[in-house]
Amino acid sequence: MHSLHPLFFPSSVAIIGASSDPERIGGRPLRFLVEAGFAGALYPVNRSGAAEIQGLPAFASLADVPGAVDHAIVAVPVPGVEAALQDCARKGVKVVQVFTAGFAEADAAGAELQARLVRICKEAGMRMVGPNALGLLNPSAKFYATFSTALNGLRPKPGVIGMATQSGAFGSAAYGMATLRGIGLSRVIATGNEADVDVAECIDYLADDADTRVICAALEACKDGARLRAALRKAAAAGKPVVIMKIGRTEVGAAAAATHTGSLAGNDAIYDAVFAECGAHRAASIEEMLDI
């Protein structure tokens, strides 16, 4: 089984920093999951000690949750993130999404803290999306683990198009537009700062995913060129076209990417060459990506 499988198909989910306010970052994913009818166990965790949150039994700590937790969403302020991941490691959580921002994209201290998060995950054998991530979707499993406001008015339907994007804003715009066009989606993920899981690894996962026939991707930078090339070739070998966008091809765009997810954009001509070599089509806009 691919190490990213529990991201999209968990049997139990803890929301650390869960909120009773359905419009707060810690409240939206819980509301979306309840409204969609997600069949897995949901565990709101908040140290306030509230007996219930949004109608579900709540827990003061992850350690209080009965049984195993496959997938954890972390939506607590920066000072509490490291302790939350340590709790996840002790609980045996398989995958964690860190929604909290203020890490490598912010300053040197944030980058140092992000590196500590990576060490915690590696030592525990736990995969991490983020930090500074917007979340992910698996419509076929009614799993909407995101705080994207796009879901306030749109609910993507199951389909055969998989999306992997570094930018959450880009991802929300793309799946929002896809939904308005009637395009069904298999999986959608926004990887944020990519301290661990990156777009390349998500392409690798989607190349294996039986429900995905076409892969759409968008990245601001690539930290592992060999992994990206291997993933694109794997998708091509599986007969799955990849339509990809490289955000930040101009100097202004590159500067924006650096402040957004802490990415260094790199030489744009190299991306053109790699995409062509590996059979991926480079789209110039979201509209072109969806048209194709």
C-alpha positions as protocol buffer text, in pm:
chain_id: "A"
residue {
  index: 1
  type: MET
  ca { x: 0 y: 0 z: 0 }
}
residue {
  index: 2
  type: HIS
  ca { x: 128 y: 349 z: -89 }
}
residue {
  index: 3
  type: SER
  ca { x: 233 y: 551 z: 218 }
}
residue {
  index: 4
  type: LEU
  ca { x: -8 y: 829 z: 115 }
}
residue {
  index: 5
  type: HIS
  ca { x: -312 y: 598 z: 107 }
}
residue {
  index: 6
  type: PRO
  ca { x: -421 y: 685 z: 467 }
}
residue {
  index: 7
  type: LEU
  ca { x: -432 y: 1051 z: 365 }
}
residue {
  index: 8
  type: PHE
  ca { x: -730 y: 982 z: 139 }
}
residue {
  index: 9
  type: PHE
  ca { x: -882 y: 668 z: 294 }
}
residue {
  index: 10
  type: PRO
  ca { x: -862 y: 696 z: 674 }
}
residue {
  index: 11
  type: SER
  ca { x: -1093 y: 500 z: 901 }
}
residue {
  index: 12
  type: SER
  ca { x: -1049 y: 747 z: 1188 }
}
residue {
  index: 13
  type: VAL
  ca { x: -966 y: 1118 z: 1194 }
}
residue {
  index: 14
  type: ALA
  ca { x: -871 y: 1350 z: 1478 }
}
residue {
  index: 15
  type: ILE
  ca { x: -906 y: 1726 z: 1440 }
}
residue {
  index: 16
  type: ILE
  ca { x: -659 y: 1882 z: 1685 }
}
residue {
  index: 17
  type: GLY
  ca { x: -772 y: 2235 z: 1755 }
}
residue {
  index: 18
  type: ALA
  ca { x: -1131 y: 2154 z: 1659 }
}
residue {
  index: 19
  type: SER
  ca { x: -1370 y: 2445 z: 1700 }
}
residue {
  index: 20
  type: SER
  ca { x: -1739 y: 2471 z: 1775 }
}
residue {
  index: 21
  type: ASP
  ca { x: -1747 y: 2766 z: 1535 }
}
residue {
  index: 22
  type: PRO
  ca { x: -1805 y: 2607 z: 1191 }
}
residue {
  index: 23
  type: GLU
  ca { x: -1638 y: 2904 z: 1018 }
}
residue {
  index: 24
  type: ARG
  ca { x: -1306 y: 2889 z: 1201 }
}
residue {
  index: 25
  type: ILE
  ca { x: -1010 y: 2698 z: 1054 }
}
residue {
  index: 26
  type: GLY
  ca { x: -1052 y: 2429 z: 1319 }
}
residue {
  index: 27
  type: GLY
  ca { x: -1427 y: 2417 z: 1265 }
}
residue {
  index: 28
  type: ARG
  ca { x: -1465 y: 2401 z: 888 }
}
residue {
  index: 29
  type: PRO
  ca { x: -1313 y: 2057 z: 821 }
}
residue {
  index: 30
  type: LEU
  ca { x: -1523 y: 1904 z: 1097 }
}
residue {
  index: 31
  type: ARG
  ca { x: -1837 y: 2066 z: 955 }
}
residue {
  index: 32
  type: PHE
  ca { x: -1755 y: 1957 z: 600 }
}
residue {
  index: 33
  type: LEU
  ca { x: -1695 y: 1597 z: 709 }
}
residue {
  index: 34
  type: VAL
  ca { x: -2015 y: 1580 z: 914 }
}
residue {
  index: 35
  type: GLU
  ca { x: -2226 y: 1744 z: 642 }
}
residue {
  index: 36
  type: ALA
  ca { x: -2085 y: 1512 z: 374 }
}
residue {
  index: 37
  type: GLY
  ca { x: -2161 y: 1202 z: 580 }
}
residue {
  index: 38
  type: PHE
  ca { x: -1803 y: 1074 z: 615 }
}
residue {
  index: 39
  type: ALA
  ca { x: -1835 y: 718 z: 746 }
}
residue {
  index: 40
  type: GLY
  ca { x: -1516 y: 705 z: 952 }
}
residue {
  index: 41
  type: ALA
  ca { x: -1473 y: 795 z: 1319 }
}
residue {
  index: 42
  type: LEU
  ca { x: -1431 y: 1167 z: 1390 }
}
residue {
  index: 43
  type: TYR
  ca { x: -1255 y: 1284 z: 1706 }
}
residue {
  index: 44
  type: PRO
  ca { x: -1259 y: 1658 z: 1784 }
}
residue {
  index: 45
  type: VAL
  ca { x: -968 y: 1744 z: 2015 }
}
residue {
  index: 46
  type: ASN
  ca { x: -950 y: 2071 z: 2207 }
}
residue {
  index: 47
  type: ARG
  ca { x: -773 y: 2134 z: 2534 }
}
residue {
  index: 48
  type: SER
  ca { x: -1065 y: 2356 z: 2647 }
}
residue {
  index: 49
  type: GLY
  ca { x: -1222 y: 2042 z: 2787 }
}
residue {
  index: 50
  type: ALA
  ca { x: -1556 y: 2089 z: 2610 }
}
residue {
  index: 51
  type: ALA
  ca { x: -1774 y: 1779 z: 2635 }
}
residue {
  index: 52
  type: GLU
  ca { x: -1877 y: 1802 z: 2270 }
}
residue {
  index: 53
  type: ILE
  ca { x: -1790 y: 2002 z: 1960 }
}
residue {
  index: 54
  type: GLN
  ca { x: -2037 y: 2040 z: 1674 }
}
residue {
  index: 55
  type: GLY
  ca { x: -2248 y: 1763 z: 1821 }
}
residue {
  index: 56
  type: LEU
  ca { x: -1965 y: 1510 z: 1854 }
}
residue {
  index: 57
  type: PRO
  ca { x: -1797 y: 1386 z: 2174 }
}
residue {
  index: 58
  type: ALA
  ca { x: -1480 y: 1592 z: 2226 }
}
residue {
  index: 59
  type: PHE
  ca { x: -1149 y: 1512 z: 2391 }
}
residue {
  index: 60
  type: ALA
  ca { x: -908 y: 1733 z: 2583 }
}
residue {
  index: 61
  type: SER
  ca { x: -606 y: 1556 z: 2435 }
}
residue {
  index: 62
  type: LEU
  ca { x: -523 y: 1306 z: 2163 }
}
residue {
  index: 63
  type: ALA
  ca { x: -417 y: 1059 z: 2430 }
}
residue {
  index: 64
  type: ASP
  ca { x: -778 y: 1053 z: 2555 }
}
residue {
  index: 65
  type: VAL
  ca { x: -912 y: 935 z: 2217 }
}
residue {
  index: 66
  type: PRO
  ca { x: -1015 y: 569 z: 2236 }
}
residue {
  index: 67
  type: GLY
  ca { x: -861 y: 339 z: 1979 }
}
residue {
  index: 68
  type: ALA
  ca { x: -637 y: 413 z: 1686 }
}
residue {
  index: 69
  type: VAL
  ca { x: -621 y: 734 z: 1480 }
}
residue {
  index: 70
  type: ASP
  ca { x: -517 y: 704 z: 1115 }
}
residue {
  index: 71
  type: HIS
  ca { x: -523 y: 1068 z: 1012 }
}
residue {
  index: 72
  type: ALA
  ca { x: -481 y: 1385 z: 1218 }
}
residue {
  index: 73
  type: ILE
  ca { x: -553 y: 1743 z: 1119 }
}
residue {
  index: 74
  type: VAL
  ca { x: -357 y: 2002 z: 1317 }
}
residue {
  index: 75
  type: ALA
  ca { x: -520 y: 2345 z: 1337 }
}
residue {
  index: 76
  type: VAL
  ca { x: -362 y: 2502 z: 1644 }
}
residue {
  index: 77
  type: PRO
  ca { x: -148 y: 2819 z: 1676 }
}
residue {
  index: 78
  type: VAL
  ca { x: 222 y: 2791 z: 1587 }
}
residue {
  index: 79
  type: PRO
  ca { x: 346 y: 2747 z: 1949 }
}
residue {
  index: 80
  type: GLY
  ca { x: 131 y: 2436 z: 1990 }
}
residue {
  index: 81
  type: VAL
  ca { x: 210 y: 2255 z: 1665 }
}
residue {
  index: 82
  type: GLU
  ca { x: 527 y: 2078 z: 1778 }
}
residue {
  index: 83
  type: ALA
  ca { x: 355 y: 1936 z: 2087 }
}
residue {
  index: 84
  type: ALA
  ca { x: 59 y: 1829 z: 1872 }
}
residue {
  index: 85
  type: LEU
  ca { x: 288 y: 1632 z: 1640 }
}
residue {
  index: 86
  type: GLN
  ca { x: 460 y: 1471 z: 1938 }
}
residue {
  index: 87
  type: ASP
  ca { x: 116 y: 1362 z: 2060 }
}
residue {
  index: 88
  type: CYS
  ca { x: 41 y: 1222 z: 1713 }
}
residue {
  index: 89
  type: ALA
  ca { x: 368 y: 1029 z: 1714 }
}
residue {
  index: 90
  type: ARG
  ca { x: 291 y: 876 z: 2055 }
}
residue {
  index: 91
  type: LYS
  ca { x: -59 y: 785 z: 1937 }
}
residue {
  index: 92
  type: GLY
  ca { x: 72 y: 605 z: 1630 }
}
residue {
  index: 93
  type: VAL
  ca { x: -100 y: 834 z: 1379 }
}
residue {
  index: 94
  type: LYS
  ca { x: -11 y: 737 z: 1022 }
}
residue {
  index: 95
  type: VAL
  ca { x: -53 y: 1071 z: 845 }
}
residue {
  index: 96
  type: VAL
  ca { x: -93 y: 1429 z: 962 }
}
residue {
  index: 97
  type: GLN
  ca { x: -198 y: 1749 z: 790 }
}
residue {
  index: 98
  type: VAL
  ca { x: -68 y: 2073 z: 941 }
}
residue {
  index: 99
  type: PHE
  ca { x: -296 y: 2362 z: 844 }
}
residue {
  index: 100
  type: THR
  ca { x: -111 y: 2613 z: 1061 }
}
residue {
  index: 101
  type: ALA
  ca { x: 99 y: 2877 z: 880 }
}
residue {
  index: 102
  type: GLY
  ca { x: 403 y: 3066 z: 1009 }
}
residue {
  index: 103
  type: PHE
  ca { x: 691 y: 2829 z: 937 }
}
residue {
  index: 104
  type: ALA
  ca { x: 954 y: 2828 z: 659 }
}
residue {
  index: 105
  type: GLU
  ca { x: 745 y: 3069 z: 453 }
}
residue {
  index: 106
  type: ALA
  ca { x: 763 y: 3324 z: 738 }
}
residue {
  index: 107
  type: ASP
  ca { x: 1117 y: 3354 z: 875 }
}
residue {
  index: 108
  type: ALA
  ca { x: 1429 y: 3170 z: 993 }
}
residue {
  index: 109
  type: ALA
  ca { x: 1274 y: 3076 z: 1327 }
}
residue {
  index: 110
  type: GLY
  ca { x: 978 y: 2928 z: 1142 }
}
residue {
  index: 111
  type: ALA
  ca { x: 1212 y: 2729 z: 918 }
}
residue {
  index: 112
  type: GLU
  ca { x: 1391 y: 2589 z: 1225 }
}
residue {
  index: 113
  type: LEU
  ca { x: 1060 y: 2486 z: 1381 }
}
residue {
  index: 114
  type: GLN
  ca { x: 950 y: 2327 z: 1053 }
}
residue {
  index: 115
  type: ALA
  ca { x: 1270 y: 2120 z: 1051 }
}
residue {
  index: 116
  type: ARG
  ca { x: 1185 y: 1994 z: 1402 }
}
residue {
  index: 117
  type: LEU
  ca { x: 841 y: 1887 z: 1279 }
}
residue {
  index: 118
  type: VAL
  ca { x: 1007 y: 1685 z: 1003 }
}
residue {
  index: 119
  type: ARG
  ca { x: 1235 y: 1513 z: 1254 }
}
residue {
  index: 120
  type: ILE
  ca { x: 938 y: 1416 z: 1472 }
}
residue {
  index: 121
  type: CYS
  ca { x: 759 y: 1265 z: 1173 }
}
residue {
  index: 122
  type: LYS
  ca { x: 1061 y: 1077 z: 1043 }
}
residue {
  index: 123
  type: GLU
  ca { x: 1138 y: 926 z: 1381 }
}
residue {
  index: 124
  type: ALA
  ca { x: 776 y: 813 z: 1414 }
}
residue {
  index: 125
  type: GLY
  ca { x: 738 y: 690 z: 1055 }
}
residue {
  index: 126
  type: MET
  ca { x: 452 y: 937 z: 1016 }
}
residue {
  index: 127
  type: ARG
  ca { x: 384 y: 1127 z: 691 }
}
residue {
  index: 128
  type: MET
  ca { x: 310 y: 1499 z: 700 }
}
residue {
  index: 129
  type: VAL
  ca { x: 133 y: 1733 z: 459 }
}
residue {
  index: 130
  type: GLY
  ca { x: 223 y: 2098 z: 519 }
}
residue {
  index: 131
  type: PRO
  ca { x: 268 y: 2297 z: 725 }
}
residue {
  index: 132
  type: ASN
  ca { x: 74 y: 2586 z: 573 }
}
residue {
  index: 133
  type: ALA
  ca { x: -149 y: 2334 z: 392 }
}
residue {
  index: 134
  type: LEU
  ca { x: -512 y: 2389 z: 288 }
}
residue {
  index: 135
  type: GLY
  ca { x: -620 y: 2026 z: 302 }
}
residue {
  index: 136
  type: LEU
  ca { x: -740 y: 1750 z: 69 }
}
residue {
  index: 137
  type: LEU
  ca { x: -1051 y: 1594 z: -79 }
}
residue {
  index: 138
  type: ASN
  ca { x: -1165 y: 1243 z: -166 }
}
residue {
  index: 139
  type: PRO
  ca { x: -1520 y: 1287 z: -296 }
}
residue {
  index: 140
  type: SER
  ca { x: -1583 y: 914 z: -345 }
}
residue {
  index: 141
  type: ALA
  ca { x: -1525 y: 856 z: 29 }
}
residue {
  index: 142
  type: LYS
  ca { x: -1709 y: 1178 z: 127 }
}
residue {
  index: 143
  type: PHE
  ca { x: -1380 y: 1288 z: 281 }
}
residue {
  index: 144
  type: TYR
  ca { x: -1346 y: 1668 z: 272 }
}
residue {
  index: 145
  type: ALA
  ca { x: -1049 y: 1732 z: 502 }
}
residue {
  index: 146
  type: THR
  ca { x: -989 y: 2099 z: 427 }
}
residue {
  index: 147
  type: PHE
  ca { x: -1072 y: 2446 z: 552 }
}
residue {
  index: 148
  type: SER
  ca { x: -1119 y: 2585 z: 200 }
}
residue {
  index: 149
  type: THR
  ca { x: -1409 y: 2829 z: 184 }
}
residue {
  index: 150
  type: ALA
  ca { x: -1475 y: 2703 z: -170 }
}
residue {
  index: 151
  type: LEU
  ca { x: -1669 y: 2419 z: -10 }
}
residue {
  index: 152
  type: ASN
  ca { x: -1915 y: 2664 z: 142 }
}
residue {
  index: 153
  type: GLY
  ca { x: -2094 y: 2676 z: -192 }
}
residue {
  index: 154
  type: LEU
  ca { x: -1950 y: 2390 z: -395 }
}
residue {
  index: 155
  type: ARG
  ca { x: -1919 y: 2019 z: -329 }
}
residue {
  index: 156
  type: PRO
  ca { x: -1700 y: 1843 z: -589 }
}
residue {
  index: 157
  type: LYS
  ca { x: -1848 y: 1520 z: -722 }
}
residue {
  index: 158
  type: PRO
  ca { x: -1655 y: 1193 z: -771 }
}
residue {
  index: 159
  type: GLY
  ca { x: -1477 y: 1155 z: -1104 }
}
residue {
  index: 160
  type: VAL
  ca { x: -1153 y: 1053 z: -1270 }
}
residue {
  index: 161
  type: ILE
  ca { x: -943 y: 1371 z: -1250 }
}
residue {
  index: 162
  type: GLY
  ca { x: -680 y: 1384 z: -975 }
}
residue {
  index: 163
  type: MET
  ca { x: -530 y: 1717 z: -865 }
}
residue {
  index: 164
  type: ALA
  ca { x: -209 y: 1783 z: -674 }
}
residue {
  index: 165
  type: THR
  ca { x: -108 y: 2141 z: -607 }
}
residue {
  index: 166
  type: GLN
  ca { x: 138 y: 2314 z: -378 }
}
residue {
  index: 167
  type: SER
  ca { x: -73 y: 2628 z: -349 }
}
residue {
  index: 168
  type: GLY
  ca { x: -399 y: 2593 z: -162 }
}
residue {
  index: 169
  type: ALA
  ca { x: -544 y: 2905 z: -324 }
}
residue {
  index: 170
  type: PHE
  ca { x: -467 y: 2765 z: -669 }
}
residue {
  index: 171
  type: GLY
  ca { x: -615 y: 2431 z: -571 }
}
residue {
  index: 172
  type: SER
  ca { x: -938 y: 2586 z: -444 }
}
residue {
  index: 173
  type: ALA
  ca { x: -975 y: 2790 z: -762 }
}
residue {
  index: 174
  type: ALA
  ca { x: -904 y: 2486 z: -980 }
}
residue {
  index: 175
  type: TYR
  ca { x: -1145 y: 2243 z: -817 }
}
residue {
  index: 176
  type: GLY
  ca { x: -1404 y: 2517 z: -780 }
}
residue {
  index: 177
  type: MET
  ca { x: -1389 y: 2588 z: -1153 }
}
residue {
  index: 178
  type: ALA
  ca { x: -1382 y: 2216 z: -1232 }
}
residue {
  index: 179
  type: THR
  ca { x: -1695 y: 2161 z: -1025 }
}
residue {
  index: 180
  type: LEU
  ca { x: -1877 y: 2447 z: -1195 }
}
residue {
  index: 181
  type: ARG
  ca { x: -1790 y: 2285 z: -1529 }
}
residue {
  index: 182
  type: GLY
  ca { x: -1930 y: 1952 z: -1414 }
}
residue {
  index: 183
  type: ILE
  ca { x: -1589 y: 1784 z: -1402 }
}
residue {
  index: 184
  type: GLY
  ca { x: -1570 y: 1505 z: -1145 }
}
residue {
  index: 185
  type: LEU
  ca { x: -1261 y: 1463 z: -925 }
}
residue {
  index: 186
  type: SER
  ca { x: -1096 y: 1156 z: -778 }
}
residue {
  index: 187
  type: ARG
  ca { x: -851 y: 1309 z: -531 }
}
residue {
  index: 188
  type: VAL
  ca { x: -739 y: 1667 z: -460 }
}
residue {
  index: 189
  type: ILE
  ca { x: -450 y: 1768 z: -235 }
}
residue {
  index: 190
  type: ALA
  ca { x: -271 y: 2093 z: -151 }
}
residue {
  index: 191
  type: THR
  ca { x: 77 y: 2033 z: -12 }
}
residue {
  index: 192
  type: GLY
  ca { x: 169 y: 2377 z: 128 }
}
residue {
  index: 193
  type: ASN
  ca { x: 530 y: 2414 z: 240 }
}
residue {
  index: 194
  type: GLU
  ca { x: 612 y: 2054 z: 144 }
}
residue {
  index: 195
  type: ALA
  ca { x: 827 y: 1984 z: 447 }
}
residue {
  index: 196
  type: ASP
  ca { x: 760 y: 1616 z: 376 }
}
residue {
  index: 197
  type: VAL
  ca { x: 497 y: 1524 z: 113 }
}
residue {
  index: 198
  type: ASP
  ca { x: 538 y: 1715 z: -213 }
}
residue {
  index: 199
  type: VAL
  ca { x: 352 y: 1739 z: -544 }
}
residue {
  index: 200
  type: ALA
  ca { x: 589 y: 1489 z: -706 }
}
residue {
  index: 201
  type: GLU
  ca { x: 502 y: 1220 z: -451 }
}
residue {
  index: 202
  type: CYS
  ca { x: 132 y: 1297 z: -497 }
}
residue {
  index: 203
  type: ILE
  ca { x: 170 y: 1244 z: -872 }
}
residue {
  index: 204
  type: ASP
  ca { x: 338 y: 912 z: -790 }
}
residue {
  index: 205
  type: TYR
  ca { x: 39 y: 818 z: -572 }
}
residue {
  index: 206
  type: LEU
  ca { x: -215 y: 924 z: -836 }
}
residue {
  index: 207
  type: ALA
  ca { x: -29 y: 717 z: -1097 }
}
residue {
  index: 208
  type: ASP
  ca { x: -116 y: 412 z: -884 }
}
residue {
  index: 209
  type: ASP
  ca { x: -468 y: 523 z: -794 }
}
residue {
  index: 210
  type: ALA
  ca { x: -729 y: 310 z: -970 }
}
residue {
  index: 211
  type: ASP
  ca { x: -991 y: 588 z: -967 }
}
residue {
  index: 212
  type: THR
  ca { x: -765 y: 846 z: -1135 }
}
residue {
  index: 213
  type: ARG
  ca { x: -733 y: 854 z: -1515 }
}
residue {
  index: 214
  type: VAL
  ca { x: -588 y: 1204 z: -1567 }
}
residue {
  index: 215
  type: ILE
  ca { x: -358 y: 1400 z: -1336 }
}
residue {
  index: 216
  type: CYS
  ca { x: -358 y: 1779 z: -1302 }
}
residue {
  index: 217
  type: ALA
  ca { x: -72 y: 1931 z: -1105 }
}
residue {
  index: 218
  type: ALA
  ca { x: 64 y: 2271 z: -1010 }
}
residue {
  index: 219
  type: LEU
  ca { x: 388 y: 2348 z: -834 }
}
residue {
  index: 220
  type: GLU
  ca { x: 576 y: 2658 z: -728 }
}
residue {
  index: 221
  type: ALA
  ca { x: 911 y: 2481 z: -700 }
}
residue {
  index: 222
  type: CYS
  ca { x: 1064 y: 2135 z: -698 }
}
residue {
  index: 223
  type: LYS
  ca { x: 1296 y: 2025 z: -419 }
}
residue {
  index: 224
  type: ASP
  ca { x: 1371 y: 1683 z: -567 }
}
residue {
  index: 225
  type: GLY
  ca { x: 1408 y: 1683 z: -944 }
}
residue {
  index: 226
  type: ALA
  ca { x: 1474 y: 1309 z: -966 }
}
residue {
  index: 227
  type: ARG
  ca { x: 1152 y: 1232 z: -777 }
}
residue {
  index: 228
  type: LEU
  ca { x: 947 y: 1462 z: -1003 }
}
residue {
  index: 229
  type: ARG
  ca { x: 1091 y: 1308 z: -1321 }
}
residue {
  index: 230
  type: ALA
  ca { x: 1031 y: 956 z: -1189 }
}
residue {
  index: 231
  type: ALA
  ca { x: 672 y: 1040 z: -1095 }
}
residue {
  index: 232
  type: LEU
  ca { x: 596 y: 1194 z: -1436 }
}
residue {
  index: 233
  type: ARG
  ca { x: 745 y: 892 z: -1612 }
}
residue {
  index: 234
  type: LYS
  ca { x: 546 y: 656 z: -1389 }
}
residue {
  index: 235
  type: ALA
  ca { x: 224 y: 835 z: -1481 }
}
residue {
  index: 236
  type: ALA
  ca { x: 312 y: 816 z: -1851 }
}
residue {
  index: 237
  type: ALA
  ca { x: 388 y: 445 z: -1822 }
}
residue {
  index: 238
  type: ALA
  ca { x: 50 y: 395 z: -1654 }
}
residue {
  index: 239
  type: GLY
  ca { x: -121 y: 568 z: -1948 }
}
residue {
  index: 240
  type: LYS
  ca { x: -229 y: 864 z: -1734 }
}
residue {
  index: 241
  type: PRO
  ca { x: -178 y: 1205 z: -1899 }
}
residue {
  index: 242
  type: VAL
  ca { x: -31 y: 1475 z: -1674 }
}
residue {
  index: 243
  type: VAL
  ca { x: -135 y: 1838 z: -1732 }
}
residue {
  index: 244
  type: ILE
  ca { x: 94 y: 2051 z: -1519 }
}
residue {
  index: 245
  type: MET
  ca { x: 141 y: 2417 z: -1433 }
}
residue {
  index: 246
  type: LYS
  ca { x: 458 y: 2574 z: -1303 }
}
residue {
  index: 247
  type: ILE
  ca { x: 361 y: 2880 z: -1100 }
}
residue {
  index: 248
  type: GLY
  ca { x: 613 y: 3162 z: -1075 }
}
residue {
  index: 249
  type: ARG
  ca { x: 770 y: 3152 z: -1421 }
}
residue {
  index: 250
  type: THR
  ca { x: 833 y: 3530 z: -1415 }
}
residue {
  index: 251
  type: GLU
  ca { x: 1054 y: 3714 z: -1165 }
}
residue {
  index: 252
  type: VAL
  ca { x: 747 y: 3863 z: -1000 }
}
residue {
  index: 253
  type: GLY
  ca { x: 582 y: 3521 z: -978 }
}
residue {
  index: 254
  type: ALA
  ca { x: 896 y: 3365 z: -837 }
}
residue {
  index: 255
  type: ALA
  ca { x: 911 y: 3630 z: -565 }
}
residue {
  index: 256
  type: ALA
  ca { x: 546 y: 3563 z: -480 }
}
residue {
  index: 257
  type: ALA
  ca { x: 613 y: 3188 z: -454 }
}
residue {
  index: 258
  type: ALA
  ca { x: 903 y: 3251 z: -217 }
}
residue {
  index: 259
  type: THR
  ca { x: 682 y: 3444 z: 24 }
}
residue {
  index: 260
  type: HIS
  ca { x: 385 y: 3208 z: -16 }
}
residue {
  index: 261
  type: THR
  ca { x: 530 y: 2863 z: 60 }
}
residue {
  index: 262
  type: GLY
  ca { x: 898 y: 2944 z: 111 }
}
residue {
  index: 263
  type: SER
  ca { x: 985 y: 2804 z: -233 }
}
residue {
  index: 264
  type: LEU
  ca { x: 1267 y: 2902 z: -464 }
}
residue {
  index: 265
  type: ALA
  ca { x: 1125 y: 2890 z: -813 }
}
residue {
  index: 266
  type: GLY
  ca { x: 1438 y: 2788 z: -1008 }
}
residue {
  index: 267
  type: ASN
  ca { x: 1520 y: 2820 z: -1378 }
}
residue {
  index: 268
  type: ASP
  ca { x: 1198 y: 2805 z: -1578 }
}
residue {
  index: 269
  type: ALA
  ca { x: 1363 y: 2658 z: -1887 }
}
residue {
  index: 270
  type: ILE
  ca { x: 1459 y: 2349 z: -1688 }
}
residue {
  index: 271
  type: TYR
  ca { x: 1096 y: 2282 z: -1603 }
}
residue {
  index: 272
  type: ASP
  ca { x: 1000 y: 2315 z: -1972 }
}
residue {
  index: 273
  type: ALA
  ca { x: 1268 y: 2060 z: -2063 }
}
residue {
  index: 274
  type: VAL
  ca { x: 1173 y: 1810 z: -1791 }
}
residue {
  index: 275
  type: PHE
  ca { x: 802 y: 1828 z: -1869 }
}
residue {
  index: 276
  type: ALA
  ca { x: 868 y: 1772 z: -2238 }
}
residue {
  index: 277
  type: GLU
  ca { x: 1111 y: 1488 z: -2167 }
}
residue {
  index: 278
  type: CYS
  ca { x: 859 y: 1309 z: -1945 }
}
residue {
  index: 279
  type: GLY
  ca { x: 555 y: 1357 z: -2166 }
}
residue {
  index: 280
  type: ALA
  ca { x: 368 y: 1605 z: -1946 }
}
residue {
  index: 281
  type: HIS
  ca { x: 178 y: 1895 z: -2101 }
}
residue {
  index: 282
  type: ARG
  ca { x: 252 y: 2234 z: -1948 }
}
residue {
  index: 283
  type: ALA
  ca { x: -65 y: 2442 z: -1924 }
}
residue {
  index: 284
  type: ALA
  ca { x: -42 y: 2822 z: -1918 }
}
residue {
  index: 285
  type: SER
  ca { x: -357 y: 2876 z: -1709 }
}
residue {
  index: 286
  type: ILE
  ca { x: -620 y: 2700 z: -1499 }
}
residue {
  index: 287
  type: GLU
  ca { x: -863 y: 2743 z: -1789 }
}
residue {
  index: 288
  type: GLU
  ca { x: -627 y: 2566 z: -2029 }
}
residue {
  index: 289
  type: MET
  ca { x: -569 y: 2287 z: -1778 }
}
residue {
  index: 290
  type: LEU
  ca { x: -943 y: 2227 z: -1740 }
}
residue {
  index: 291
  type: ASP
  ca { x: -1007 y: 2259 z: -2115 }
}
residue {
  index: 292
  type: ILE
  ca { x: -756 y: 1981 z: -2180 }
}
